[in-house]
Amino acid sequence: MLKPLFSVKLLVALLAVGIFCLVSVQEQYLDASSHREAPMIANDPLADNTDVYAFRIPNNQDNIAIIANYIPGQLPEGGPNYYTFGENVLYEIHVKNNPAKKGDDIIYRFTFKQVNEDPTTFFNIRLKKQNPKTTFTCQRSTDGGRYFETIVSNGTVPPYNIGQRSIESGVGLGSNYDALMSKGIAKATTGELVFCGPVDDPFFVDLGGIFDLGNIRPGSARDGLARKNVHTIVLSVPIETLQKDKKNVSKANGILDSEYVIGVWASASRRRLRVFDGAGKEGHFGDWVQVSRLGMPLTNEVVMPIGQKDYWNSLKPYNEDKNLEKYFTNPELALYMDDAQFGPAVPGFAALRIQRNSLQQFDFGNGKDGLAALLGNPATKGTAFDEALFGNFLLRKGQPRSADILPIFLTGVPNLPPYQLATGKTGGNPLAKGKPFVNNFLPTFGDMLRLNMAVPPTARNNPDFSSLGLVQAAVLGLTDPRFNSDRNLQNIPNMDGFPNGRRLEDDVTRIELQAVSGVVLAAVGLWYDDYLAGSPNPVTTDLLDVLTFTTGLEANDTTFKAEFPYEQTPWRGFDYSNPGIAQMFATTVNGRMSDESVKNLSVQSTPFTATVFPNPTTDVVNFKYTLPENAIVSINIFDKNGSVVSTPINQSVKEAGTHEISVNVSGYRKGTYYAIVEDEFDNRESIKFIVH
């Protein structure tokens, strides 16, 4: 009797899976958004990869930060069941460092457990108890997944940042959120730092604009992920742990040493069968099946068509389907950057135009040959296009972007001509030797985020630091007198930026749109159509249009932490506060306070509804703002570490117009402070001021 009964249950489970797939596909057409990149995974947020980051840490240059984020679009006030990692999901971070071996070289595996400490209440937190309280186990494999060693046991996942009563007060946890995050940092037995928990979503993109058929709106762009959280897994790993021969970075042979290239990707898996018993319980059976993966950002969101998204999520970088390469070699996005195709129908991309007649001979329009005619040409000898090297992979008839988009996503880029800056290339020949600026070549022929760990990090306070990553490094290498006088290898700022790894600050949406528009081809000497052969100045109108293109969002809605775990404190559910929200703005107002020895006050603000100015005769800062009738404004002030330095200041107004609040700063210590001025209508002003 057991066997037929199991068959019925199995049939029901399979039917449920079929219904789940159909519903998911239907919902994806109705509600496409960032992170929810495939139909099936859109209905399973706990297992949904959102972003992967990998970068060399500026203030700890012997270590690499690896970040994998999950569970998209979290509303901070999402009670009563706040977000947390899934118990029945296998979360993994994969590292490839040796292309001579098959599969992963290092795997970090995370599993999570939950317990309700007080099941008698509907509150998530009450009287020092959590519902649920989540802990994690981290295991590491260095043999491709055959054996796993536990390196963190019973790690702490901080609770959701619900509000002051739940976190700080005596009827809640009686703590502060910074302390909870610090408690969540674990030191692995093998030396890594590990953090798992909720944070601000560091990705920034105008979802409403881009997915409305490329409706870019630079003057009024809205970050679709502003004030939303994700759950993160963060690792700080010594370089010698990740390098294939266990060498530290001091032994690197220059800043582009091929031996220090790694590939990073993350995944989530579920048991093959999920069964509901009809009494509020579920069971999970069978082997683990990968349901989500992510390496390079936006691959599955904007490169893969909707009919291939679920299939792509099931693959690993080591068994990529070659039939999917056509979406890289003839990317759909390029059709909207081509006046001979659909470019005129997408005015938001008007500044982005691919090369249809580069150097008056190369056509990179979809379906054209690009550089394919060079295959077998003696001039390619010793270059990446050499048939004895990678020419047959990179030069394909009818697949023009096999020369740039394909390697960026699937192999990385070698330090070989033509993939060197046009600086120093003789006679305008792209195949000539140029100035090296990237080498993250790892020929596994699969989608990964590739990083050369030998490249020095760019300090975030460096005036040359740019969210344009390698694009800005190329601009400096081509135009800046410090770097364009010869073709010698130099440490150009932002060589550590996307797509050589990915920093939290990198504007990957803008960079990838520029890349599809041919900016990489231009950087190596395949200039835009309006370049006249022989001209000494390749910086043409078309090139400037691409370089100055913007979606209107070039930074996250909050800052980042300088120390581990780098991502910012999660947004709070009760009042949407986030200590990192304060930002630097352009307009500066300086004033002098009455106590001249300590109260020199400088202020930065935005042209929004609120303004700020110091009173020159008293220790007071005045905030001026405009509100409609019957409105409420509040001001919260934080120090540079994100700690609250005053109780919230609130003011109600009955009449519409300009109003003012004064804040006495006589008791403030010297230092930087951030004031968050906001009204009940979700208008917000972020202001920095310094007390000297």
C-alpha positions in Angstrom: 0.0 0.0 0.0 2.9 2.3 0.6 4.1 2.3 -3.0 0.9 3.4 -4.6 0.4 6.1 -1.9 3.8 7.5 -2.6 3.1 7.5 -6.3 0.0 9.6 -5.7 1.9 12.1 -3.6 4.6 12.2 -6.2 2.0 12.9 -8.9 0.5 15.7 -6.8 3.9 17.2 -6.2 4.8 17.1 -9.9 1.4 18.6 -10.8 2.1 21.4 -8.3 5.5 22.0 -9.9 3.9 22.3 -13.3 1.3 24.7 -12.0 4.0 26.7 -10.2 6.0 27.0 -13.5 2.9 28.2 -15.4 2.0 30.8 -12.8 5.5 32.0 -12.6 5.8 32.5 -16.4 2.6 34.5 -16.4 3.6 36.7 -13.5 7.0 37.5 -15.1 5.3 39.1 -18.1 3.3 41.2 -15.8 5.9 42.2 -13.2 9.5 42.2 -14.4 12.0 43.8 -12.1 15.6 43.8 -11.1 16.8 40.7 -9.3 13.6 38.8 -10.2 15.4 37.9 -13.4 13.7 34.6 -14.4 10.1 33.4 -14.3 10.5 30.5 -11.9 12.8 32.2 -9.4 10.6 35.2 -9.2 8.2 33.1 -7.2 11.0 31.9 -4.9 12.7 35.0 -3.4 14.5 33.1 -0.6 16.6 31.3 -3.3 17.0 34.3 -5.6 20.5 35.6 -6.2 20.5 39.4 -6.6 24.2 40.4 -7.0 27.8 39.2 -6.7 30.7 41.5 -5.8 34.4 40.7 -5.6 37.1 43.4 -5.0 40.4 43.9 -3.3 39.9 45.7 0.0 41.5 49.2 0.1 42.3 49.2 3.8 43.2 45.5 3.9 45.0 44.9 0.6 46.0 41.4 1.4 42.3 40.3 1.4 39.6 40.0 -1.2 35.9 40.8 -0.3 33.4 38.4 -1.9 29.7 39.3 -1.5 26.7 37.3 -2.6 23.3 38.9 -2.0 19.9 37.2 -2.0 16.1 37.8 -1.4 15.3 40.9 -3.6 13.1 43.9 -3.0 12.7 43.7 0.8 10.5 46.3 2.3 11.9 47.4 5.7 8.4 47.4 7.2 7.6 43.9 6.0 6.1 42.5 9.2 4.8 40.4 10.8 7.1 37.9 9.0 10.3 39.7 8.3 12.8 38.4 5.8 15.5 35.9 6.6 17.5 33.2 4.9 15.7 30.0 4.0 16.2 26.8 6.0 15.7 24.6 3.0 18.0 26.4 0.6 21.7 25.6 -0.1 23.5 28.9 -0.6 27.0 28.6 -2.2 29.8 30.9 -3.3 32.1 29.3 -5.9 35.7 30.3 -6.7 37.6 29.2 -9.8 41.4 29.8 -9.8 42.9 27.0 -12.0 41.5 26.6 -15.6 43.5 23.4 -15.9 41.1 21.7 -13.5 37.5 20.9 -14.0 34.8 22.5 -11.9 35.1 24.7 -8.8 38.4 25.0 -6.9 36.9 26.4 -3.7 33.3 26.3 -2.5 31.8 28.1 0.5 28.5 26.5 1.5 26.0 28.1 3.8 23.0 26.5 5.5 20.6 28.2 8.0 18.5 27.1 11.0 15.7 28.9 12.6 14.0 28.6 16.0 11.1 30.5 17.5 12.2 31.6 21.0 8.7 32.7 22.0 6.0 31.1 19.9 3.3 32.6 22.1 3.5 36.0 20.5 2.9 37.4 17.0 5.8 39.9 17.4 9.1 39.1 15.8 11.0 40.5 18.8 9.8 40.8 22.3 11.6 40.7 25.7 15.0 39.7 24.4 13.6 36.8 22.3 13.3 36.5 18.5 10.9 34.8 16.2 12.6 33.3 14.4 16.2 33.4 15.6 18.5 32.4 12.7 21.9 30.9 12.8 24.2 29.6 10.1 26.9 27.0 9.4 29.6 27.7 6.9 31.5 24.9 5.2 34.4 25.0 2.8 35.6 22.6 0.1 38.9 22.9 -1.7 38.6 19.8 -3.8 35.7 20.7 -6.0 32.9 19.7 -3.6 34.0 16.1 -2.7 34.8 17.0 0.9 33.5 19.9 3.0 35.0 21.2 6.3 32.9 23.1 8.7 34.7 26.4 9.3 31.9 28.3 11.2 29.3 26.7 13.5 26.3 28.3 15.0 27.0 31.7 13.4 24.7 34.6 14.4 22.4 36.2 11.8 21.3 39.7 13.1 17.6 40.2 13.3 15.7 42.5 11.0 16.1 46.2 11.8 12.4 46.5 12.8 12.5 49.7 14.9 13.7 51.3 18.0 11.3 49.5 20.4 12.3 46.1 19.0 16.0 46.8 18.8 17.1 49.3 21.4 14.4 49.4 24.1 14.1 47.3 27.2 11.0 45.6 25.9 13.0 44.5 22.8 16.6 43.4 22.6 18.0 46.2 24.6 20.9 46.6 22.1 21.8 48.8 19.2 22.0 47.6 15.6 25.7 48.3 15.1 26.4 46.0 18.1 24.2 43.3 16.6 26.0 43.5 13.2 29.3 43.3 15.0 28.1 40.2 16.9 27.2 38.7 13.6 30.8 38.8 12.3 32.5 35.4 12.7 36.1 34.4 12.3 36.4 31.1 10.4 38.7 28.5 11.7 40.5 28.9 8.3 41.0 32.6 8.7 38.2 34.2 6.7 35.8 36.8 8.2 32.2 35.8 7.6 28.9 37.8 7.9 25.4 36.8 7.1 22.4 39.1 7.6 20.2 41.9 6.3 21.8 45.1 4.8 20.8 47.9 2.5 20.6 46.8 -1.1 23.7 48.3 -2.7 22.5 48.0 -6.2 21.1 51.1 -7.8 19.0 51.3 -11.0 16.0 53.1 -12.4 13.8 50.0 -12.8 10.7 51.9 -13.8 12.6 53.6 -16.6 14.8 50.9 -18.1 12.2 48.2 -18.1 9.7 50.5 -19.7 11.2 49.8 -23.1 14.4 51.7 -22.3 12.6 54.8 -21.1 15.8 56.5 -19.7 15.0 59.7 -17.8 18.2 61.3 -16.5 16.6 64.3 -15.1 14.0 62.4 -13.0 15.4 58.9 -12.5 14.2 57.0 -9.5 16.2 54.3 -7.8 13.8 51.3 -7.8 15.8 49.7 -5.0 16.1 52.8 -2.8 15.3 52.1 0.9 15.1 48.4 0.3 17.1 45.7 1.9 18.7 42.4 0.9 20.2 39.5 2.8 24.0 39.2 2.3 26.7 36.7 2.7 30.1 38.5 3.0 33.5 37.0 3.1 36.9 38.6 3.6 39.4 36.1 2.3 43.2 36.3 2.3 44.6 36.4 -1.3 46.8 33.4 -0.6 43.7 31.3 0.2 42.2 32.2 -3.2 45.4 32.0 -5.3 45.8 28.6 -7.0 49.4 28.1 -5.6 48.6 29.7 -2.2 50.9 32.6 -2.9 50.3 36.0 -1.3 50.1 39.1 -3.5 53.7 40.2 -2.7 54.9 37.3 -4.9 52.9 38.5 -7.9 54.8 39.2 -11.1 53.4 42.7 -11.7 49.9 44.1 -11.3 48.4 42.0 -14.2 49.9 38.6 -13.2 47.7 35.9 -14.8 48.3 33.6 -11.9 46.2 35.8 -9.7 43.0 35.7 -11.7 39.9 34.2 -10.1 36.4 33.7 -11.2 33.5 34.1 -8.7 29.9 33.1 -8.9 27.1 32.3 -6.5 24.1 29.9 -6.5 21.1 28.7 -4.6 19.8 25.2 -4.6 16.7 23.4 -3.4 15.7 19.8 -2.8 14.2 18.2 -5.9 10.8 17.6 -4.1 8.8 19.8 -1.8 5.7 18.2 -0.4 2.9 19.8 1.7 1.1 17.6 4.1 -2.1 19.7 4.4 -1.5 20.5 8.1 0.8 23.5 7.8 4.0 21.5 7.4 6.2 20.7 4.4 8.9 18.2 3.6 11.9 18.4 1.3 13.3 15.3 -0.4 15.8 14.2 -3.0 19.1 15.6 -4.2 19.9 19.3 -4.4 18.9 21.1 -7.6 20.3 24.5 -8.6 17.5 27.0 -9.1 19.4 30.3 -9.3 22.9 31.5 -10.1 24.7 34.7 -10.7 28.2 35.8 -11.8 28.3 38.8 -14.1 25.5 41.3 -13.3 22.5 41.6 -15.7 23.4 38.4 -17.7 20.0 36.8 -17.1 18.1 40.1 -16.8 19.0 41.7 -20.1 21.1 39.3 -22.1 19.1 36.2 -22.0 15.6 36.3 -23.6 12.7 35.3 -21.4 12.4 31.9 -23.0 15.9 30.9 -21.8 16.0 32.5 -18.4 14.9 29.4 -16.3 17.2 27.2 -18.4 20.2 29.5 -17.9 19.6 29.5 -14.1 19.9 25.7 -14.1 23.3 25.6 -15.8 26.8 26.0 -14.2 29.6 28.0 -15.8 31.3 24.7 -16.6 28.4 23.4 -18.7 27.2 26.5 -20.5 25.1 25.8 -23.6 26.9 27.0 -26.7 23.6 27.7 -28.3 23.2 30.6 -25.8 26.4 32.3 -26.9 24.4 34.0 -29.7 22.8 36.3 -27.2 26.3 37.7 -26.4 27.6 37.8 -29.9 24.4 39.5 -31.2 23.0 41.2 -28.1 19.4 42.4 -28.2 20.4 45.7 -26.6 22.5 46.5 -29.6 19.4 46.7 -31.8 18.2 49.7 -29.8 21.6 51.4 -30.4 21.5 51.1 -34.2 19.6 53.6 -36.4 19.3 50.9 -39.0 17.4 48.7 -36.5 15.2 49.9 -33.6 17.4 52.8 -32.4 15.0 55.6 -33.4 12.2 53.8 -31.4 14.2 54.1 -28.1 15.1 57.8 -27.7 16.5 57.1 -24.2 19.5 55.3 -25.9 20.0 58.1 -28.4 23.6 58.8 -27.1 24.5 55.1 -27.5 25.3 54.2 -31.0 27.4 51.1 -32.1 30.0 51.3 -34.7 28.6 50.4 -38.2 31.7 51.7 -40.1 34.6 51.7 -37.6 37.8 52.8 -39.3 35.7 52.9 -42.5 35.8 49.1 -42.8 34.3 47.2 -39.7 30.6 46.8 -39.2 29.5 45.7 -35.7 25.7 45.8 -36.4 23.9 42.7 -35.3 24.3 39.9 -37.9 27.3 41.6 -39.5 30.8 40.3 -39.5 32.6 42.7 -37.2 36.3 41.7 -37.2 35.7 38.2 -38.6 37.5 39.0 -41.9 40.7 39.2 -39.8 40.7 35.4 -39.1 43.8 33.9 -40.6 45.3 37.3 -41.5 49.1 37.2 -40.8 48.7 40.5 -38.9 46.9 38.7 -36.1 50.0 36.6 -35.3 50.8 36.9 -31.6 47.5 38.7 -30.8 44.5 37.2 -29.1 43.0 36.8 -32.7 45.8 34.4 -33.7 44.2 31.1 -34.9 46.8 29.4 -32.7 45.4 31.2 -29.7 41.8 32.3 -29.5 41.0 33.6 -33.0 38.4 30.9 -33.8 36.5 31.8 -30.6 36.7 35.6 -31.0 36.3 36.0 -34.7 32.9 34.6 -36.0 31.1 35.5 -39.2 27.7 37.0 -38.5 28.5 37.4 -34.8 30.2 40.8 -34.5 30.3 41.0 -30.7 32.2 37.8 -30.3 35.2 40.1 -30.2 34.2 42.1 -27.2 30.9 41.3 -25.4 31.5 37.5 -25.5 34.9 37.5 -23.8 33.9 40.1 -21.3 31.2 37.7 -20.0 32.6 34.2 -20.7 36.4 34.3 -20.6 37.7 37.5 -19.3 40.1 39.6 -21.3 43.8 38.8 -21.8 46.7 41.3 -21.8 47.3 40.8 -25.5 46.6 43.0 -28.5 44.1 44.1 -29.5 42.9 44.3 -25.9 45.3 47.0 -24.9 44.6 50.7 -24.9 45.0 52.6 -28.2 47.7 54.7 -26.4 51.0 54.0 -28.2 49.4 51.9 -31.0 51.3 52.9 -34.2 49.6 54.0 -37.3 46.1 53.7 -35.8 46.4 49.9 -36.0 44.2 48.2 -33.3 46.3 45.0 -33.6 49.5 46.8 -32.6 50.8 46.7 -29.1 49.2 49.3 -26.8 49.1 50.3 -23.2 48.1 47.3 -20.9 45.1 48.0 -18.6 43.4 44.7 -18.0 44.1 41.0 -17.7 41.4 39.0 -16.1 41.5 36.1 -18.6 40.3 32.8 -17.1 39.4 30.5 -20.0 36.6 28.4 -18.4 34.2 29.6 -21.1 31.4 30.3 -18.6 29.7 33.3 -16.9 31.7 34.4 -13.9 32.7 37.6 -12.3 36.5 37.6 -13.0 39.0 39.5 -10.9 42.8 39.9 -11.1 43.7 40.0 -7.4 47.2 41.5 -8.2 45.7 44.8 -9.4 46.0 47.4 -6.5 42.8 48.8 -5.2 41.8 52.4 -5.8 41.2 54.3 -2.5 37.6 55.5 -2.3 38.8 59.0 -1.4 41.1 59.2 -4.3 40.0 62.1 -6.5 40.4 59.8 -9.5 38.0 57.2 -8.1 35.1 56.6 -10.4 32.0 54.4 -10.5 32.8 53.8 -14.2 35.5 51.3 -13.3 37.5 50.1 -16.2 35.8 52.5 -18.6 37.3 55.4 -16.5 40.7 53.6 -16.3 40.6 53.5 -20.1 39.7 57.2 -20.4 42.6 58.1 -18.1 45.0 55.9 -20.0 44.0 57.5 -23.3 43.7 61.2 -22.3 45.5 62.0 -19.0 49.1 63.2 -19.4 50.1 61.1 -16.3 49.3 57.9 -18.2 49.2 58.5 -22.0 52.8 59.5 -22.7 53.9 55.9 -23.5 52.5 52.4 -23.6 54.3 51.1 -20.4 52.1 49.3 -17.8 51.1 51.7 -15.1 48.8 51.5 -12.1 45.9 53.6 -13.5 43.2 54.3 -11.0 40.1 52.2 -11.4 41.9 49.2 -13.0 40.3 47.4 -10.1 36.8 48.3 -11.2 34.1 46.5 -13.1 34.4 44.3 -15.1 37.7 43.5 -13.4 35.8 42.3 -10.4 33.0 44.5 -9.1 33.1 47.1 -6.3 30.1 48.1 -4.4 30.3 51.6 -5.9 30.5 50.5 -9.6 27.7 51.6 -11.9 27.4 48.3 -13.7 24.2 49.3 -15.5 25.8 52.3 -17.1 29.1 50.4 -17.9 27.3 47.5 -19.5 25.1 49.8 -21.7 28.3 51.6 -22.7 30.0 48.3 -23.5 27.1 47.2 -25.7 27.4 50.5 -27.4 31.0 49.7 -28.3 33.1 51.7 -25.8 35.5 48.7 -25.3 36.1 48.5 -29.1 36.8 52.3 -29.1 39.2 52.1 -26.2 41.5 49.7 -28.1 41.4 51.7 -31.3 38.2 50.7 -33.2 36.9 54.2 -33.1 33.3 55.4 -33.8 32.1 56.1 -37.3 32.6 59.8 -37.1 36.4 59.4 -36.6 38.4 60.4 -39.7 41.3 58.1 -40.5 44.6 59.7 -39.7 43.1 62.3 -37.3 45.3 62.7 -34.2 42.2 63.2 -32.0 39.9 60.1 -31.7 37.7 61.8 -29.0 34.8 62.4 -31.4 31.3 63.5 -30.8 30.1 59.9 -30.9 32.7 58.8 -28.3 31.9 61.7 -26.0 28.2 60.9 -26.3 28.8 57.4 -25.1 31.2 58.4 -22.3 28.8 61.1 -21.0 25.7 58.9 -21.2 23.9 58.5 -17.9 20.8 56.8 -16.7 20.4 59.5 -14.1 21.5 57.2 -11.3 25.2 56.9 -10.7 25.4 56.0 -7.0 23.6 54.1 -4.3 21.0 55.9 -2.1 23.3 55.5 0.9 27.0 55.2 1.7 29.1 52.1 2.3 31.0 51.1 5.4 34.8 51.4 5.3 35.1 48.2 7.4 33.8 44.7 7.1 31.1 43.8 6.1 31.2 47.0 3.9 27.5 47.1 3.0 25.4 49.6 4.9 23.1 49.0 7.9 19.7 47.8 6.7 16.8 50.3 6.5 14.7 50.4 9.6 11.1 49.4 9.3 9.5 51.9 11.7 11.0 55.1 10.4 13.0 54.2 7.3 16.2 55.6 8.9 19.6 54.5 7.8 22.8 56.0 9.4 24.6 55.9 6.1 22.0 57.9 4.1 23.9 61.2 4.3 25.7 62.1 1.2 28.0 64.8 -0.2 26.4 67.4 -2.3 27.6 70.3 -4.5 26.4 73.5 -2.9 28.5 74.7 0.1 27.6 77.3 2.7 30.2 78.3 5.2 29.5 80.2 8.4 31.2 81.2 11.7 29.8 80.3 15.1 30.1 82.5 18.2 32.8 80.4 19.9 35.5 81.0 17.2 37.9 78.5 18.7 35.7 75.4 18.0 32.6 76.3 16.1 33.6 76.9 12.5 30.8 75.2 10.6 30.7 74.1 7.0 27.6 72.8 5.4 26.7 70.9 2.2 23.2 70.5 0.9 21.0 69.8 -2.2 18.6 72.0 -4.1 15.5 70.2 -2.7 12.8 71.6 -0.4 15.1 72.0 2.7 18.1 74.2 3.1 20.5 74.7 6.0 22.5 77.6 7.2 24.5 78.4 10.4 23.6 81.3 12.6 26.7 83.5 12.8 26.1 84.7 16.3 24.9 81.6 18.2 25.7 77.9 18.3 22.7 77.1 16.2 22.1 75.5 12.8 18.9 76.6 11.1 17.0 74.2 8.7 14.7 75.9 6.3 12.1 73.9 4.3 9.0 74.2 2.3 5.8 72.1 3.1 2.2 72.0 2.2 -0.5 72.7 4.8 -1.1 70.3 7.7 2.3 68.6 7.3 5.0 67.2 9.6 8.7 67.5 9.2 11.4 65.6 11.3 15.1 65.9 11.7 17.5 63.1 12.8 21.2 63.8 13.3 23.9 61.2 13.2 27.6 61.3 13.7 30.1 59.9 11.2 29.8 56.4 12.6 26.0 56.4 12.2 25.2 56.8 15.8 22.2 59.0 16.7 23.4 62.1 18.6 20.0 63.7 19.3 16.4 62.7 19.7 14.3 63.2 16.6 13.2 66.8 16.2 9.6 67.1 14.9 7.5 70.1 13.9 3.9 70.2 12.6 2.8 73.1 10.4 -0.7 74.2 9.7 -0.1 76.6 6.9 1.7 75.9 3.6 5.0 77.7 2.9 8.5 78.1 4.2 9.3 77.1 7.8 12.3 76.8 9.9 13.8 74.6 12.7 16.8 75.5 14.8 19.2 73.0 16.3 21.6 73.9 19.0 25.0 72.2 18.4 26.9 73.8 21.3 27.4 70.4 23.0 28.6 68.7 19.8 32.2 67.4 19.7 34.4 68.3 16.7 33.6 66.1 13.7 31.3 65.3 10.9 27.6 65.1 11.3 24.7 64.1 9.1 21.2 65.6 9.3 18.3 63.8 7.7 15.4 66.2 7.1 12.2 64.5 5.8 8.5 65.0 5.6 5.6 62.6 5.8 5.3 62.6 2.0 8.6 60.8 1.6 10.5 63.9 0.6 14.0 63.8 2.1 17.0 66.0 2.4 20.4 64.6 3.3 22.9 67.2 4.7 26.5 67.0 5.9 27.9 69.5 8.3 31.2 69.7 10.2 31.8 71.2 13.6 35.4 72.3 14.0 
